[in-house]
Amino acid sequence: MRTRLMTVLAISGFLLMAIPAFCGGRPSPVPGETAWVLPLKEGVRITGESDKYFFKRPRRIRIAEDDHIFVSDEDQLLEFDADGRFVRNFFRKGEGPGELQNLHDFGFRGDHIIIHQTYPNKIVTLDRSGDLVADYRPAEQTSNLLAIRADYLLMAHSAFREDKQKSEGVVDMDWKIMKVFPDGRCDDLGLRFDTQMYGKKIGRAYIANNITDLIGVPLPPPLLVLTHTSDYLIKLVDTEERRVINSFARAYKRVKSGSKGGMVQEKSGTTLSVPRKFHNDVLRLFTHCGKIWALTSTHHEERGWLVDVFDENGDVLDHFHLPLHKQKTRDEIARLALTVTDKAIFTVETGPDDLPYVISYIILG
């Protein structure tokens, strides 16, 4: 049995209250001014614990209203309290009610945990004790969980625009957004967004990797902010009006890639590299204190990743460097477990033993 020690470094509750959440912002940036570095202080660090859980490839981190930390990791959905102490594993393997074959994404509605499984497609709702509340299959296939609203889930689904079985090349994808209700009914909002993948057929297998992807994060209902293009473009969607109500960008110096594509070896294994002249301008989107954070492909060796801050009108409020994961590639940043709350940033790092751990950084402002 693999055994590891558990290390928990926690800032005291008093200190957490003494540090204001970074919501006030800074003065609007002066054109040409060097972006400042976001000040962070380590909060909680969670490594492994024998017999209860073991971090393999933590995929997503979500924070509940009571500040408990939830981590999905292959066949685990782990809950930790605000100080990093293990509480329980919600994942139950199987095909019956409340059981899962895989876990794609999850989130919260009050004291309930909403879990999205893609294949086979279903939604599972559990209470905080792990007891089953609901288990249903959406009437249509779903790919991404975008937002959890009071009465429905906001979800997206992608499909190949044409036959994917090419020997190699760019494949167009079409995304649609829908409301999914607890009875499984799906309401297509009529919103369509396009992305691209790069695919390669090897023997009988077909493998593909994203050139662009649909990235969406919720603002207060009925708003959703998303990006789906390689060049700098952010869209604000009103899901009740069923339309894009604003699109915005900024003058941005694109970052050259030079990748020619093909199979490459990474630490996590062999993957398909995408041929591209430039990296995608926006790698990730987050919301923080009602503002939009766009993590760009601009990277400074010492300062970290450049983040632009927008309001709902598309006005640029600030720029700063995020001093985390400075050695990661842009592809790694795009799929890394990384969550922003009003008070802290939660992510996954790797120790000298190459084993992952979950860590939070308090935003000092």
Secondary structure, 3 states (H helix, E strand, C coil): CCCCCCCCCCCCHHHHHHCCCCCCCCCCCCCCCCCEECCEEEEEEECCECCCECCCCCCEEEECCCCCEEEECCCCEEEECCCCCEEEECCCECCCCCCECCCCEEEEECCEEEEEECCCCEEEEEECCCCEEEEECCCCCCCEEEEECCCCEEEEEEEECCCCCCCEEEEEEEEEEEEECCCCCEEEEEEEEEEEEEEEEECCEEEEEECCCCEEEECCCCEEEEECCCCCCEEEEECCCCEEEEEECCCCCCCEEEECCEEEEECCEEEEECCEEECCCEEEEEEECCEEEEEEEEEECCCEEEEEEECCCCCEEEEEEECCCCCCCHHHHHHCCEEECCCEEEEEEECCCCCEEEEEEEECC
